[in-house]
Amino acid sequence: MDAQFDATGEVALVTGACGALGSATVAEFAAAGATVAACDVVDADGDDSLLDPDAHDAVSFYRADFTDETAVSETVDAVVSEHGGLDYLINVAGTWRGGDPVDETDADQFDLLFGVNLRTAFLATKHALAHLRESDAGGAVVSVSARSGLEGGEGDALYRATKAGVRILTESVAAENRGRVRANCVMPSVLDTPANREMMDPSDDWVDPAEVARVMQFLCSDAAAPTSGAAVPVYGEA
């Protein structure tokens, strides 16, 4: 069964838009007809960016640090002002650090991971909710948790804790906004990205970021109307 999504006339804000998953998400929503506000702390034309904002006429890029509440508030307000509203928030911004046990982990790593992985999702959601509640399409938030956030493990406790936090934040937002805004998250494992290919031997079990982006698109669609507060596995056979 083929799934086709039509987001014509709808506005989506995507954080972490210059990364592998973020850029794939921007491309999928734009291809479905949405106006996409692609947001990231780095330049879209930087060496590390995978985003091509010129590939779709409906993509606008906003450079902003989503760990900074003032920057988040100003960016969300700018998106709403320039595009007439906000229908979907896709919290993709995130990073991974690990390798050391807790007693050997620098405290600065705590600040980095909780800032990028959890604070960005919290602030973006906080400032988007009022606008999402006004959406004619039925506002939706989709955030990126992780399979590893389901349990503890060795060497990356802080990353796991932040991704568990994203899941709990999602469930709480869903509970607080029943009947007004749906909130769900996806839980990837290892994605097939350039960075992961540099660090590890590629595996057929890895999931293409575009496939995860389509699941997030589904969670924003009418097809997922009864779904809120869910943590959806997107790790395939991994």
C-alpha positions in Angstrom: 0.0 0.0 0.0 1.5 3.3 -1.0 1.1 6.3 1.3 0.8 9.8 -0.1 0.6 12.9 2.1 -0.8 16.2 1.1 0.3 19.1 3.3 -0.6 21.9 0.9 -1.2 25.1 2.7 0.2 23.8 6.0 3.3 25.1 7.8 5.9 22.9 9.5 8.8 24.0 11.6 11.8 21.6 11.7 14.7 22.0 14.1 18.1 20.5 13.5 17.3 21.0 9.8 20.9 20.9 8.6 21.6 17.3 9.8 20.9 14.1 8.1 17.5 13.4 9.6 16.5 17.1 9.8 17.3 17.7 6.1 15.4 14.5 5.1 12.4 15.7 7.1 12.5 19.1 5.4 12.6 17.5 2.0 9.7 15.1 2.8 7.4 17.9 4.1 8.2 20.2 1.3 7.6 17.5 -1.3 4.1 17.0 0.3 3.4 20.7 -0.4 4.0 22.1 3.1 5.7 25.4 3.7 8.7 24.5 5.8 10.6 26.7 8.2 14.0 24.9 8.4 15.9 25.9 11.6 19.4 25.2 12.8 22.2 26.7 14.8 24.6 26.3 11.8 24.5 28.0 8.4 22.5 26.1 5.8 25.4 26.6 3.3 28.1 25.5 5.8 30.5 22.6 5.2 28.6 20.3 7.6 25.1 21.1 6.4 23.2 18.5 4.4 20.3 20.9 3.8 19.6 22.4 0.4 17.1 25.2 1.1 17.0 26.1 -2.6 15.8 22.6 -3.6 12.2 23.6 -2.7 10.6 27.0 -3.2 8.6 26.5 0.0 11.6 26.1 2.3 12.7 29.1 4.4 15.8 28.9 6.5 16.1 30.4 10.0 19.4 30.3 11.8 18.8 30.2 15.5 20.1 28.6 18.7 17.2 26.6 20.1 18.8 26.3 23.5 18.3 30.1 23.8 14.7 30.9 24.9 14.8 34.4 23.4 16.0 33.1 20.1 13.3 30.4 20.1 10.5 32.8 20.9 11.7 35.3 18.2 12.1 32.5 15.6 8.7 31.0 16.2 7.0 34.4 16.1 8.9 35.2 12.8 7.7 31.9 11.3 4.1 32.5 12.3 4.2 36.2 11.1 5.8 35.4 7.7 3.8 32.2 6.9 0.4 33.0 8.6 0.5 30.3 11.3 2.0 27.0 12.4 0.6 23.5 12.0 3.4 21.1 12.8 6.5 21.2 15.0 9.2 18.6 14.3 11.9 18.5 17.0 14.9 16.9 15.4 17.8 18.8 16.9 20.0 16.5 18.8 23.5 15.1 19.2 25.3 12.0 20.6 28.2 11.8 23.0 29.3 8.7 24.8 32.1 6.3 25.5 32.7 6.8 29.2 31.1 5.5 32.4 29.3 8.1 34.5 32.1 8.6 37.0 34.5 9.4 34.2 32.1 11.7 32.3 32.8 15.5 32.3 30.0 17.6 33.7 30.2 19.8 30.5 28.9 16.8 28.6 25.8 16.8 30.7 25.1 20.5 29.8 25.7 19.8 26.1 23.5 16.8 25.8 20.6 18.0 28.0 20.8 21.4 26.2 20.8 20.1 22.6 18.6 17.0 23.0 16.1 18.0 25.6 16.1 21.8 26.1 15.6 22.5 22.4 12.6 20.2 22.3 11.2 21.8 25.5 11.7 25.4 24.3 10.4 24.8 20.8 7.3 23.0 22.1 6.7 25.7 24.8 6.7 28.5 22.3 4.9 26.7 19.5 1.9 25.3 21.4 -0.2 28.4 21.4 0.1 28.6 17.6 -0.4 24.9 17.1 -3.7 25.1 19.1 -5.0 27.5 16.5 -4.1 25.3 13.5 -7.0 24.4 11.2 -5.1 21.2 10.3 -5.0 20.0 13.9 -1.6 20.9 15.4 0.9 18.2 16.0 4.3 17.9 17.6 6.7 15.1 16.7 10.0 14.8 18.5 13.0 12.4 18.2 13.6 10.2 21.1 15.8 7.0 20.7 15.6 3.3 21.2 18.4 3.6 23.7 16.2 5.9 25.8 14.1 2.9 26.8 16.8 1.4 29.1 20.1 2.1 30.7 23.4 1.0 29.2 27.1 1.3 29.4 29.0 4.4 28.2 26.3 6.8 27.1 24.1 7.3 30.2 23.6 11.0 29.6 22.5 10.5 26.0 20.0 7.8 27.1 18.7 10.0 29.9 18.0 12.9 27.5 16.2 10.7 25.0 14.1 9.2 27.8 13.4 12.8 28.8 12.1 13.5 25.3 9.7 10.6 25.5 8.4 11.7 28.9 8.1 15.3 27.7 6.1 14.0 24.7 3.7 12.0 26.9 3.2 15.1 29.1 2.5 17.5 26.3 0.0 15.0 24.9 -1.8 14.7 28.2 -1.9 18.5 28.7 -3.3 19.1 25.2 -5.9 16.4 24.7 -8.2 17.3 21.9 -6.1 20.3 20.9 -2.6 19.3 19.9 -1.3 15.8 19.3 2.3 15.0 20.5 4.2 11.9 19.6 7.8 10.8 19.2 9.8 8.4 17.2 12.6 6.1 18.4 15.4 5.5 15.9 18.4 3.3 16.5 21.3 3.7 14.1 20.5 5.7 11.0 22.2 5.5 7.7 24.0 8.8 7.8 27.4 10.1 6.5 28.6 10.6 10.1 27.7 7.0 11.1 29.3 5.6 8.0 32.5 7.3 9.1 32.4 6.0 12.6 31.1 2.4 11.9 31.0 -0.3 9.3 27.7 0.2 7.4 24.9 -2.3 8.0 21.9 -3.3 6.0 20.0 -3.0 9.2 20.5 0.8 9.4 17.4 2.9 8.6 17.4 5.6 5.9 16.6 9.0 7.5 13.9 9.6 4.8 12.0 6.5 6.1 11.9 8.0 9.6 10.9 11.4 8.1 7.9 9.7 6.5 6.8 8.2 9.8 6.9 11.6 11.3 4.9 12.9 8.4 2.3 10.2 9.1 2.1 11.2 12.7 1.2 14.7 11.6 -1.4 13.5 9.2 -5.1 12.7 9.6 -4.2 9.0 9.3 -2.8 9.3 12.9 -5.7 11.4 14.2 -6.3 9.0 17.2 -2.6 8.8 18.1 -1.1 11.0 20.8 1.5 10.3 23.5 3.0 7.5 21.5 6.7 6.5 21.2 7.0 4.8 17.8 9.9 2.4 17.0 11.6 3.3 13.7 14.6 1.0 14.0 13.4 -1.6 11.4 15.2 -4.9 11.8 18.1 -3.4 13.8 
